[in-house]
Amino acid sequence: TRSNLCTVPSAAIARSAAIDTVSNNNSATASVVIDASADLGVEVSAAPLRLRSGETSVVTAPVKHMAGDPVVDALFSLNLPAALSVVSVEPNSLGCAVSGSALTCAAQSLSAGQNHALRFTVRALRSGAATLISAARSASTVDPVAANNGAAVSFTVDPAADLGVRLIASPAAVTAGGTAELTATVTNNTGDAAMDAALSWRLPTGITATSVASNALGCALQGNN
């Protein structure tokens, strides 16, 4: 229904054969204001839906004007769970930006049948279940169908961690029969906590381990390992 000021005529009908001596009150008009309305809808999908910490997924969220009046302030937002972050928006013609746990896009004009296709790349930050919620609305136009104003997609993020090891020899050069101290540092660079991190190394022929100092990891000598 278009927003407009409508004039609805109303007529009085005489039901008597008697003469009506006042004819100027036999009809009347009433004015009705019909507010603008528009059915905006949003969908959301992603691939892949199963990730490891640190991996990415592409999210597609088309905003559609299903029916009704044109809108000049169609708004899109994305609620981000703590386990996901937005890496990029492609293309970012809608001026989308992340603030805290929400991604919002600038107001857009849409007419019936038009849509804006939004695509985001998200990264998994930690393991667990993560649900992404999207929403579309107009700030000034009534939406008669609220059921399609939001959509959600759920991810499963499997545990993963980037473990790294750094090995330093001091001194770096020794003569036959001399000794050197090897220091190994194990670091969890990113991802989930690793509850079973293990360290092992194999010494080359001609080098023998004599002791383990600062043995916080419970290392043990086994032959040349």
C-alpha positions in Angstrom: 0.0 0.0 0.0 1.4 3.4 -1.0 1.8 6.2 1.5 -0.9 8.7 0.6 -3.8 10.9 1.8 -6.9 9.2 0.6 -10.4 10.8 0.3 -13.2 8.3 1.0 -16.6 9.5 -0.1 -19.6 8.7 2.2 -23.2 9.3 1.0 -26.4 9.4 3.0 -29.4 7.7 1.3 -32.9 9.0 1.9 -35.3 6.2 2.6 -38.5 8.3 2.6 -40.5 9.7 -0.2 -40.6 13.0 1.7 -38.8 15.9 0.3 -35.4 16.7 1.8 -35.3 20.4 2.4 -31.6 20.4 3.3 -29.7 18.7 0.5 -26.2 20.0 1.3 -25.7 17.6 4.2 -26.6 14.4 2.3 -22.9 13.5 1.6 -19.6 13.7 3.5 -15.9 12.9 3.0 -13.3 11.5 5.3 -9.5 11.6 5.0 -7.3 8.6 5.8 -3.5 8.6 6.0 -2.0 5.3 4.9 1.6 5.0 6.3 4.4 3.6 4.1 5.3 0.0 4.7 7.9 -2.3 3.2 8.7 -6.0 3.8 12.5 -6.2 4.2 14.0 -9.7 4.5 17.5 -11.1 5.1 19.1 -14.5 4.6 22.4 -15.8 5.7 24.6 -18.7 4.7 28.3 -19.7 5.1 30.8 -22.1 3.8 32.4 -24.0 5.4 30.4 -24.4 8.6 33.0 -26.5 10.3 36.4 -24.8 11.1 39.5 -25.1 13.2 40.7 -22.1 15.2 42.4 -19.7 12.8 40.6 -20.9 9.7 38.2 -18.7 7.7 34.7 -19.0 6.3 32.8 -16.9 3.7 29.4 -15.6 4.9 26.8 -14.4 2.3 23.9 -12.3 3.5 21.5 -10.9 0.9 19.2 -8.1 2.1 16.0 -8.2 0.0 13.1 -5.7 -0.5 10.2 -8.3 -0.8 7.3 -5.9 -1.4 5.8 -2.5 -0.5 7.0 1.1 -0.7 10.5 2.2 -1.5 12.8 2.7 1.6 15.7 5.1 1.8 17.2 3.8 5.1 17.5 0.0 4.8 19.9 -1.0 7.6 21.9 -4.2 7.9 23.7 -5.5 11.0 25.6 -8.6 12.0 26.0 -9.8 15.6 29.3 -11.5 16.1 29.9 -14.2 18.7 33.1 -14.0 20.7 34.5 -17.0 18.7 34.4 -15.2 15.4 35.9 -12.0 13.9 35.3 -10.2 10.6 38.4 -10.3 8.4 37.0 -8.5 5.3 33.9 -7.3 3.6 33.9 -7.7 -0.2 33.0 -5.5 -1.9 32.4 -2.9 0.9 30.2 -0.6 -1.2 27.8 -0.3 1.7 30.3 1.2 4.1 30.2 -1.7 6.6 32.3 -1.4 9.8 32.9 -3.4 12.9 32.4 -1.9 16.3 32.7 -4.3 19.3 30.7 -7.4 18.6 28.6 -5.9 15.9 29.0 -5.1 12.2 26.7 -2.5 10.7 26.3 -1.1 7.2 25.3 2.4 6.1 21.6 3.1 5.3 20.6 2.1 1.7 17.8 2.9 -0.7 15.8 -0.1 -1.9 12.7 -0.5 -4.0 10.4 -3.6 -4.2 12.3 -6.5 -5.9 15.8 -5.0 -5.3 18.4 -6.6 -3.0 21.9 -6.0 -1.8 24.2 -9.0 -1.7 26.7 -8.7 1.2 29.7 -11.0 1.6 32.0 -11.3 4.6 35.0 -13.4 5.5 35.1 -14.4 9.2 37.9 -16.1 11.2 37.4 -18.6 14.0 39.2 -17.4 17.1 38.6 -20.3 19.5 36.9 -23.7 19.6 33.2 -24.3 20.4 29.8 -23.5 18.9 29.3 -20.1 17.3 26.1 -18.6 16.0 26.1 -15.5 13.7 22.9 -13.5 13.7 22.0 -11.0 10.9 19.2 -8.4 10.8 17.6 -6.0 8.3 15.3 -3.2 9.1 14.2 0.3 8.1 14.4 3.1 10.6 11.4 5.0 9.2 9.2 2.5 7.4 6.9 0.0 9.0 7.7 -3.7 8.2 4.5 -5.7 8.2 6.4 -9.0 8.1 8.8 -9.1 11.0 9.5 -12.9 10.8 12.0 -12.5 8.0 13.9 -9.6 9.4 16.5 -11.8 11.0 18.5 -14.9 10.1 21.2 -17.0 11.8 23.9 -19.5 10.8 25.8 -21.8 13.2 29.4 -22.9 13.1 31.3 -25.7 14.8 34.9 -24.7 15.6 37.2 -27.6 16.4 40.2 -27.0 18.7 43.5 -26.1 17.0 46.7 -24.4 18.2 49.8 -23.1 16.4 52.7 -24.5 18.4 56.2 -23.4 17.6 59.6 -24.3 18.9 62.8 -22.3 19.0 66.2 -23.9 19.5 69.4 -21.9 20.5 72.9 -23.3 21.0 75.4 -21.5 23.2 78.1 -21.3 22.1 77.2 -22.0 18.5 80.6 -23.6 17.7 82.6 -26.0 19.9 85.6 -28.2 19.5 85.7 -32.0 19.9 85.2 -32.8 23.6 83.7 -29.4 24.3 80.2 -28.7 25.6 77.3 -26.4 24.6 74.0 -25.6 26.1 70.9 -26.1 24.0 67.8 -24.1 24.9 64.4 -25.1 23.5 61.4 -22.7 23.9 57.9 -24.0 23.0 55.3 -21.4 22.3 51.6 -21.5 21.6 51.5 -18.7 19.0 47.7 -18.6 18.5 44.5 -20.6 18.9 43.2 -22.8 21.7 45.0 -23.9 24.8 47.1 -27.0 24.1 46.7 -29.4 27.1 49.0 -32.0 25.7 51.9 -30.1 24.2 55.0 -32.3 23.9 58.6 -31.6 22.9 61.1 -34.1 21.4 64.4 -33.8 19.6 66.9 -36.1 18.1 70.6 -35.3 18.4 72.9 -35.9 15.4 75.6 -38.6 15.5 78.7 -37.3 17.4 76.7 -35.3 19.9 75.6 -36.7 23.3 73.2 -35.2 25.8 74.7 -35.1 29.3 72.0 -33.5 31.4 68.7 -31.6 31.3 68.5 -28.3 33.2 65.4 -26.2 33.9 63.3 -29.3 33.2 59.8 -27.8 33.6 58.4 -30.1 30.9 59.6 -33.3 32.6 62.0 -34.2 29.8 64.0 -37.4 30.0 67.0 -38.7 28.1 66.5 -41.9 26.1 69.6 -42.8 24.2 70.4 -40.0 21.8 66.9 -38.4 22.1 
